[in-house]
């Protein structure tokens, strides 16, 4: 009998089992979360619960709004009149303990009506700057595409740099500074097409569709039960100003592997080379996808980004930043369809 045959089989199995256990323990250590996202997850669940008490369905839209907050980005809500764009923005503001202001955009609105203006103080014989409604943490810009280009231009600096410059003086916005703008489709009467530079400053463009039949019935039931009650009066604030700033910093720390950065770059670069697109996305779009993907990872309780987070971010980030070639637009091809095709064809680097 050989030396190997004389060995104790039980001893061999014990050693193998011990080695496997050590390997499993090491694997468990490696996969432990590097960031504590439990508190963030609990807060997100509470916000969703508050919103669902008023808004029926639209779960994808709610997720996108929450990702935008975590990513410190602005949102453009588009939909026909009556699909609860403004109510959604006001509802979200109720769940956040932030200074809130609403600006109703009209064709005669001037930049000074938004930013503020200098007023002469007779007692001091000096001009004092009176801040406009843009000086707030959470700003709802209602029907943004009903104001002309000169008023749109007033938002360029504040949306990108979180500051405004008036008469040579700069004024910083208090963090966090978030805007949600609503707009009707450009085919509607009395609307202006937003400049590309304005659109590029929104992290997401979210399109709100009509509810289905079952959702419409629930909407009617809820409205009937309200009677004279204000539908927003029972909404409780969940996040404070300090909480939001803390969570935004936490999301920035979420890990993304180099090959996924390459994937984002390839998707955005493809928009500039695609024959179906007249105008591709800028590097700002690449950064937006990066930040949004981290927001989606946090929303799902992960401290690392996956390809699915990037794919989920791509369409709402890119659809308003690219311009479909005129001949393709005449064929009825839309930017989300082209972006989806790009996502499907660009291989994830290994």
C-alpha positions as CSV (number, residue, x, y, z in Angstrom):
1,X,0.0,0.0,0.0
2,X,1.4,3.4,-0.9
3,X,2.0,6.2,1.5
4,X,-0.8,8.2,-0.1
5,X,-3.3,5.3,0.5
6,X,-2.2,5.2,4.2
7,X,-3.2,8.8,4.7
8,X,-6.4,9.5,6.7
9,X,-9.2,10.5,4.4
10,X,-10.9,12.4,7.2
11,X,-7.8,14.4,7.8
12,X,-7.6,15.3,4.1
13,X,-11.3,16.4,4.1
14,X,-10.8,18.4,7.2
15,X,-7.9,20.3,5.7
16,X,-9.8,21.0,2.5
17,X,-12.9,22.1,4.4
18,X,-10.8,24.4,6.6
19,X,-9.2,25.9,3.5
20,X,-12.6,26.5,1.9
21,X,-13.9,28.1,5.0
22,X,-10.9,30.5,5.2
23,X,-11.5,31.3,1.5
24,X,-15.2,32.1,2.1
25,X,-14.3,34.2,5.2
26,X,-11.8,36.2,3.1
27,X,-14.5,36.6,0.3
28,X,-16.9,37.9,2.9
29,X,-14.4,40.4,4.2
30,X,-13.7,41.6,0.6
31,X,-17.4,42.1,-0.1
32,X,-18.3,44.0,3.0
33,X,-19.6,47.5,2.3
34,X,-17.0,50.2,2.6
35,X,-19.5,52.9,3.1
36,X,-22.4,52.9,5.6
37,X,-25.5,53.5,3.5
38,X,-28.1,52.2,6.0
39,X,-29.2,55.7,7.2
40,X,-29.4,56.9,3.6
41,X,-31.5,53.9,2.6
42,X,-33.9,54.4,5.5
43,X,-34.4,58.1,4.6
44,X,-35.0,57.3,0.9
45,X,-37.6,54.7,1.9
46,X,-39.4,57.3,4.0
47,X,-39.4,59.9,1.2
48,X,-40.9,57.3,-1.2
49,X,-43.6,56.5,1.3
50,X,-44.5,60.1,1.7
51,X,-44.6,60.7,-2.1
52,X,-46.6,57.6,-2.7
53,X,-49.4,58.9,-0.4
54,X,-50.1,61.5,-3.1
55,X,-48.5,60.4,-6.4
56,X,-49.9,57.3,-8.0
57,X,-47.4,55.1,-9.8
58,X,-44.5,57.0,-11.5
59,X,-41.9,54.9,-9.5
60,X,-39.2,55.4,-12.1
61,X,-39.7,59.2,-12.0
62,X,-39.5,59.2,-8.2
63,X,-36.2,57.2,-8.3
64,X,-34.8,59.7,-10.9
65,X,-35.7,62.7,-8.7
66,X,-34.0,61.1,-5.7
67,X,-30.9,60.2,-7.7
68,X,-30.8,63.9,-8.8
69,X,-30.9,65.1,-5.2
70,X,-28.1,62.6,-4.2
71,X,-26.1,63.7,-7.2
72,X,-26.6,67.4,-6.6
73,X,-28.1,67.9,-10.0
74,X,-31.0,69.8,-11.6
75,X,-34.0,68.2,-13.2
76,X,-36.2,69.1,-16.1
77,X,-39.7,67.6,-15.9
78,X,-41.6,67.5,-19.3
79,X,-45.2,66.5,-19.9
80,X,-48.5,67.8,-21.2
81,X,-50.5,70.0,-18.8
82,X,-52.3,68.1,-16.0
83,X,-49.9,65.2,-15.3
84,X,-48.8,66.5,-11.9
85,X,-45.4,68.0,-12.8
86,X,-45.8,70.9,-10.4
87,X,-47.5,68.9,-7.7
88,X,-44.6,66.4,-7.8
89,X,-42.0,69.1,-7.4
90,X,-43.9,70.8,-4.5
91,X,-44.4,67.3,-2.9
92,X,-40.7,66.6,-3.1
93,X,-39.9,69.9,-1.5
94,X,-42.3,69.1,1.4
95,X,-40.2,66.0,2.3
96,X,-37.0,68.2,2.5
97,X,-36.4,70.8,5.2
98,X,-35.1,73.4,2.8
99,X,-35.9,76.9,1.9
100,X,-38.3,76.7,-1.0
101,X,-39.2,79.2,-3.7
102,X,-41.3,79.0,-6.8
103,X,-40.8,81.1,-10.0
104,X,-43.6,81.1,-12.5
105,X,-42.0,81.8,-15.9
106,X,-44.0,84.1,-18.2
107,X,-43.2,85.8,-21.5
108,X,-42.7,89.2,-19.8
109,X,-40.4,87.9,-17.0
110,X,-37.1,89.8,-16.8
111,X,-33.7,88.5,-15.5
112,X,-33.9,90.9,-12.5
113,X,-37.2,89.3,-11.5
114,X,-35.3,86.1,-10.9
115,X,-31.9,87.2,-9.7
116,X,-32.7,90.4,-7.9
117,X,-31.9,94.0,-8.4
118,X,-30.1,97.0,-6.7
119,X,-32.4,99.4,-4.9
120,X,-31.4,102.9,-3.8
121,X,-31.6,103.4,-0.1
122,X,-32.4,107.0,0.6
123,X,-31.3,106.9,4.2
124,X,-27.9,105.6,3.4
125,X,-27.5,107.1,-0.1
126,X,-26.3,103.8,-1.3
127,X,-27.6,101.0,-3.5
128,X,-28.6,97.8,-1.7
129,X,-28.9,94.5,-3.5
130,X,-32.3,92.9,-3.0
131,X,-32.1,89.1,-3.6
132,X,-34.5,87.5,-6.0
133,X,-36.4,84.2,-5.6
134,X,-33.5,82.2,-7.0
135,X,-31.8,82.6,-3.6
136,X,-33.2,79.5,-2.1
137,X,-32.1,75.9,-1.5
138,X,-34.9,74.3,-3.6
139,X,-36.3,76.3,-6.5
140,X,-39.3,75.2,-8.6
141,X,-39.2,76.9,-12.0
142,X,-42.7,76.4,-13.4
143,X,-43.2,76.3,-17.2
144,X,-39.6,77.3,-17.9
145,X,-40.1,77.3,-21.7
146,X,-42.7,80.1,-21.6
147,X,-40.0,82.7,-21.0
148,X,-37.8,84.1,-23.8
149,X,-34.1,83.5,-24.3
150,X,-32.8,86.5,-22.3
151,X,-34.6,85.3,-19.2
152,X,-33.2,81.7,-19.8
153,X,-29.7,83.2,-20.0
154,X,-30.1,84.5,-16.4
155,X,-30.0,80.9,-15.2
156,X,-26.8,79.8,-16.9
157,X,-24.3,80.9,-14.2
158,X,-26.4,80.0,-11.1
159,X,-27.2,76.5,-12.4
160,X,-23.7,75.6,-13.3
161,X,-21.6,77.5,-10.7
162,X,-24.1,77.9,-7.9
163,X,-23.5,81.7,-7.8
164,X,-24.7,84.8,-9.6
165,X,-22.8,88.0,-10.6
166,X,-24.7,91.3,-10.5
167,X,-23.0,94.6,-11.1
168,X,-19.6,93.1,-10.6
169,X,-20.5,91.4,-7.3
170,X,-20.7,87.6,-6.9
171,X,-23.2,86.0,-4.5
172,X,-22.8,82.3,-3.6
173,X,-25.8,80.0,-3.2
174,X,-26.1,78.2,0.1
175,X,-25.7,74.4,-0.3
176,X,-27.6,72.5,-1.4
177,X,-28.9,74.4,-4.4
178,X,-31.3,72.4,-6.5
179,X,-33.7,73.4,-9.2
180,X,-36.6,71.5,-10.7
181,X,-38.0,73.0,-13.8
182,X,-41.3,71.9,-15.5
183,X,-42.1,72.4,-19.2
184,X,-44.8,71.6,-21.7
185,X,-43.8,69.9,-24.9
186,X,-42.6,72.4,-27.5
187,X,-45.5,71.7,-29.7
188,X,-47.8,73.4,-27.1
189,X,-48.9,77.0,-27.8
190,X,-46.8,79.8,-26.3
191,X,-43.7,77.9,-25.7
192,X,-40.0,78.6,-26.6
193,X,-37.4,76.0,-27.4
194,X,-34.8,76.0,-24.6
195,X,-31.2,76.9,-25.7
196,X,-28.8,74.0,-25.8
197,X,-26.6,75.7,-23.2
198,X,-29.6,75.7,-20.8
199,X,-30.5,72.1,-21.4
200,X,-26.9,71.0,-20.8
201,X,-27.2,72.3,-17.3
202,X,-29.9,69.8,-16.3
203,X,-28.7,66.5,-14.9
204,X,-31.9,64.7,-16.0
205,X,-34.7,65.3,-18.3
206,X,-37.7,63.2,-17.1
207,X,-40.7,62.7,-19.4
208,X,-43.9,62.1,-17.5
209,X,-46.5,60.1,-19.5
210,X,-50.2,59.7,-19.0
211,X,-51.3,57.2,-16.2
212,X,-52.8,53.9,-17.3
213,X,-56.5,53.1,-16.7
214,X,-55.9,51.5,-13.2
215,X,-53.8,54.4,-12.1
216,X,-56.3,56.9,-13.3
217,X,-59.1,55.2,-11.3
218,X,-56.9,55.3,-8.1
219,X,-56.3,59.0,-8.8
220,X,-60.0,59.7,-9.0
221,X,-60.6,57.7,-5.8
222,X,-58.0,59.6,-3.9
223,X,-59.3,63.0,-5.1
224,X,-62.8,62.0,-4.2
225,X,-61.7,61.1,-0.7
226,X,-59.9,64.4,-0.1
227,X,-63.0,66.5,-0.2
228,X,-61.7,70.0,0.8
229,X,-58.5,68.7,2.4
230,X,-55.2,69.9,1.0
231,X,-53.4,66.9,-0.5
232,X,-50.0,68.1,0.7
233,X,-50.8,69.1,4.2
234,X,-50.0,65.8,5.8
235,X,-46.6,65.4,4.1
236,X,-43.8,65.2,6.7
237,X,-40.2,66.4,6.1
238,X,-37.7,63.6,6.1
239,X,-34.3,65.2,5.3
240,X,-32.7,68.3,6.7
241,X,-30.3,70.6,4.9
242,X,-27.4,69.0,6.8
243,X,-28.6,65.5,5.9
244,X,-28.7,66.3,2.2
245,X,-25.2,67.8,2.1
246,X,-23.9,64.8,4.1
247,X,-25.5,62.3,1.7
248,X,-24.2,64.1,-1.3
249,X,-20.7,63.9,0.0
250,X,-21.2,60.3,0.8
251,X,-22.4,59.5,-2.7
252,X,-19.2,61.1,-4.2
253,X,-17.2,58.4,-2.4
254,X,-18.9,55.5,-4.1
255,X,-16.4,53.4,-6.0
256,X,-16.3,53.1,-9.8
257,X,-13.8,50.9,-11.6
258,X,-11.6,52.3,-14.4
259,X,-13.1,50.1,-17.0
260,X,-16.5,51.6,-16.3
261,X,-15.2,55.1,-16.6
262,X,-14.0,54.0,-20.1
263,X,-17.5,52.6,-20.8
264,X,-19.0,56.0,-20.0
265,X,-16.5,57.8,-22.2
266,X,-17.2,55.4,-25.1
267,X,-21.0,55.9,-24.9
268,X,-20.7,59.7,-24.9
269,X,-18.1,59.7,-27.6
270,X,-20.4,57.5,-29.8
271,X,-23.1,60.2,-29.6
272,X,-20.6,62.6,-31.4
273,X,-19.9,60.1,-34.1
274,X,-23.4,58.7,-34.7
275,X,-24.9,59.5,-38.1
276,X,-28.4,59.8,-36.6
277,X,-27.4,62.7,-34.4
278,X,-26.7,66.3,-35.5
279,X,-25.2,67.3,-32.1
280,X,-23.5,64.9,-29.7
281,X,-23.1,65.2,-25.9
282,X,-20.4,67.2,-24.2
283,X,-17.9,66.2,-21.5
284,X,-20.3,67.7,-19.0
285,X,-22.6,64.8,-20.0
286,X,-19.9,62.2,-19.2
287,X,-19.6,63.8,-15.7
288,X,-23.3,63.8,-15.3
289,X,-23.5,60.0,-16.1
290,X,-20.7,59.4,-13.6
291,X,-22.5,61.3,-10.8
292,X,-25.9,59.8,-11.7
293,X,-24.6,56.3,-11.7
294,X,-23.2,56.8,-8.2
295,X,-26.6,58.1,-7.2
296,X,-28.3,55.0,-8.5
297,X,-25.8,52.8,-6.7
298,X,-26.5,54.6,-3.4
299,X,-30.3,54.3,-4.1
300,X,-29.8,50.5,-4.4
301,X,-27.7,50.3,-1.2
302,X,-24.3,49.6,-3.0
303,X,-21.1,51.4,-2.5
304,X,-19.9,50.6,-6.0
305,X,-21.1,51.3,-9.5
306,X,-22.3,48.6,-11.9
307,X,-22.9,48.7,-15.7
308,X,-26.6,48.7,-15.0
309,X,-26.3,52.0,-13.0
310,X,-24.7,53.6,-16.0
311,X,-27.3,52.2,-18.4
312,X,-30.1,53.4,-16.2
313,X,-28.5,56.9,-16.1
314,X,-27.7,57.3,-19.8
315,X,-31.1,58.1,-21.4
316,X,-32.3,60.7,-18.8
317,X,-28.8,62.3,-18.9
318,X,-28.3,62.3,-22.7
319,X,-31.8,62.6,-24.3
320,X,-31.9,66.4,-23.9
321,X,-28.3,67.0,-24.7
322,X,-28.2,65.5,-28.2
323,X,-29.9,66.7,-31.3
324,X,-31.4,64.3,-33.8
325,X,-30.5,64.8,-37.4
326,X,-33.3,66.6,-39.2
327,X,-33.9,63.8,-41.7
328,X,-34.1,61.2,-38.9
329,X,-36.4,63.4,-36.9
330,X,-38.7,63.6,-39.9
331,X,-38.8,59.8,-39.9
332,X,-40.1,59.9,-36.3
333,X,-36.8,58.6,-34.7
334,X,-36.3,60.1,-31.2
335,X,-33.2,60.7,-29.1
336,X,-34.0,58.1,-26.5
337,X,-34.2,55.4,-29.2
338,X,-30.8,56.4,-30.6
339,X,-29.2,56.5,-27.2
340,X,-30.6,53.0,-26.4
341,X,-29.2,51.7,-29.6
342,X,-25.8,53.2,-28.6
343,X,-25.9,51.6,-25.2
344,X,-26.8,48.2,-26.7
345,X,-23.9,48.4,-29.2
346,X,-21.1,49.7,-27.0
347,X,-19.3,46.8,-25.4
348,X,-18.6,47.1,-21.7
349,X,-14.7,47.0,-21.3
350,X,-13.3,44.0,-19.4
